[in-house]
């Protein structure tokens, strides 16, 4: 397993040496600069972790893709064939594929990031570095792991009858935007779990609730047309990301600009707010 210990990384990569305590100043700009200065180290650790997974955990890598595939099959049978909730959807398999892969990217990343400080608590007790580096590196690792999963998503969409389109390239900037949003959530939950570990037990239930509240399984426009509380979906950031990805993959790039605006606003608020809230407790990490 790849270690997040900056000392081990700097030993094999001399240019990553020179880590110092980012808490020596209260200026947020300096803290961000410290994180940016370590960007190559963050990439090195994340990419090394991915190589380690490929070498040591073949089944784990397969399961990373197999799990959503099985879910798509189960949900298609239950909701598409039995309950017939595919109203307003021409390609329900592709619809489910985009929704599940996009949603699970945030779910898996936030769950992994939430436990990152606890996992590396001993490291934080003996090495000084910006603590945000840990959940951010975890976010980058899970983002890299999601790229091949998205490849499987495109294969499924193509197999379901969709023709490849140039608009599919827009999935990459959407993934980048969602990764920034998810990094903010990971920072928030990392601090929460570090102080109250039981929060990690609640997260799966919250994401299960969010799964049904984000339009993953049904067309919100078809089922809630004319209903005032449809706005609850439209302000849900995960619903926004899912629908934006469906627009570029299934609808030829016909984007709802209000959803894009909501997604950008949520990303800025969560990323900035998450970093500020995380750093406010910087001195406490590793002191439990």
C-alpha positions, 0 to 999 in steps of 0.5 A, a space after each residue: 500500500 502506498 503511504 501518505 508519509 511525506 518522508 517516504 515520498 521525499 526519499 524517492 522523490 528528492 524534489 518533494 523534500 522540504 516539508 514544513 508546518 503550514 500552521 506557522 501562519 494564520 493566512 489562508 493564502 499561505 496555507 493554499 500556497 503550501 498545498 499547491 507547492 505539494 501538487 506534484 507530491 499529491 499526484 505522485 501518491 495518488 498515482 502510486 496508490 492506483 498502481 498499488 491497487 492494480 498490482 495487489 488488488 485485482 478483485 478490488 479493481 474489478 469490483 469497483 466497476 462490477 458493483 455499479 454494473 450489478 446495481 444497474 441490472 438490479 434496478 433495471 429489473 425492479 424499477 424498469 420492468 416490475 415497477 415501470 418507473 421508466 416514464 419519460 425515458 427512451 433509454 432506461 439502461 443508459 439513463 441508469 448507467 449515467 446516474 449510478 456512475 456519477 452518483 457513486 463517484 461522489 459517494 465513494 470519494 466522500 466516504 474514503 475521504 471522511 476516514 482519511 484523517 483517522 487512518 493517518 492519525 499516527 502520521 500527523 502526530 510525527 510529521 508536519 504538513 498541511 492536513 488538508 493534503 490527506 483528504 485531497 490526495 484521497 479525492 484525487 486517488 478516487 477520481 483517477 479510479 473513476 476514469 476507467 469506470 466512466 469508460 465502462 459507462 460509455 461502453 454500456 451506453 453504446 451497447 444500449 443503442 446510443 451513438 458516440 457523440 462529440 458532446 461526450 467529451 464534455 464529461 471530462 470538465 463536468 468530472 473536474 467540476 464534480 471532483 472539486 465539489 466532492 473534495 470540499 465535501 471530503 474535507 467537511 466529513 474528514 473533520 466531522 469523522 475525526 472528531 466524532 467517528 460515529 459520523 462515519 456510520 451515518 454516512 452510508 444511510 445519508 448517501 442511500 437517502 441521497 440516492 433516491 433524492 437525486 433522480 438516479 432511478 426516475 425522470 424527475 421532469 416526468 413524475 413531478 411536472 407541475 409540482 412545486 417541490 420539484 425545486 428540491 431536486 433542482 437545488 440538489 447538487 448531485 441531481 445537477 451533476 447527474 442531469 448535466 452528465 445525462 444531457 451531454 451523454 444521452 441528449 447530445 449536449 442540450 444543457 440546462 443552464 440553470 442546472 449548470 449554474 447551480 452546480 457551479 455555485 454549489 462547487 464554489 460554496 462547498 469547496 471554499 467553505 469546506 477548506 475554511 471549516 477544515 482548516 479551522 480545526 487544523 491544530 487538533 488533527 492527530 491530537 486525539 
